[in-house]
Amino acid sequence: MFANNLSPVRNVLLSRLEPEELAKFSRDIVTVDLPKNFLIAAFDGPIDYVYFPDSGIASIVAISPEGNKAEAGMFGREGFSPVQAAVGAGVSPHEIVMQAAGSGHRIAYTKFLTAMESSRPFAHIVACYSQALAIQVTYTALSNVSHPVDERLARWLLMCHDRVDGDELNLTHEYISLMLAVRRPSVTTALHVLEGNRFIRSERGRISIRNRAALEEFAHDAYGKPEKEYERLIGTCASLPSNIVPLLGQ
């Protein structure tokens, strides 16, 4: 799992820091591979490490006492997880798992707390992202009760598209149904609607975005507000697609 820890940083939050701030704790950051299905944190499990992806997509999954699951949020290179670490919580209330393979950086939980104490800009950007993610989660809940499945699917695909390079998403119907907490036939029907409108092309295990602008229009108010809040709090991710910041002091 471990990659060369001299790898550059593409994570947006870490890239926002001035080099002298990042240097305060860069020796504690290790570069890691994040393969598909990699478990960042287990439900009700200890938070041993905090992860800052450079690429890939991770799902934050809520699990009920009876074992029912639904995606509460997602993140990629624009964020970090588990966010509960930012308030000193040592246990994850969610299952956090990579849904699309990538790579990134991790820091031990105790070192993360020390880094926030040593760098006020780091603590600030961590707090800003925690707020942005909270807004995303509330809008996921709102969308789940307010929008039909095809609009919810459009929102979800747009959010995935925001976090990858290119227009192809490797996603199965079964996985989408789990993330949206709907039956698989409902996902198949919704995909047919989006494909019939030429917004996407759906093949076995792969979805290609064909018309991003039209997909956004179709999603109506299901998509957009959390993304605008992230831009207001932290800045647009689009401004840093190729920004590379080296880890200093290693």
Beta strands, then each sheet from edge to edge (+ up, - down):
strand 1: 29-34
strand 2: 39-41
strand 3: 49-53
strand 4: 57-63
strand 5: 69-75
strand 6: 95-100
strand 7: 102-108
strand 8: 168-169
strand 9: 200-203
strand 10: 206-209
sheet 1: 1+ 7- 3+
sheet 2: 2+ 6- 4+ 5-
sheet 3: 8+ 10- 9+
end
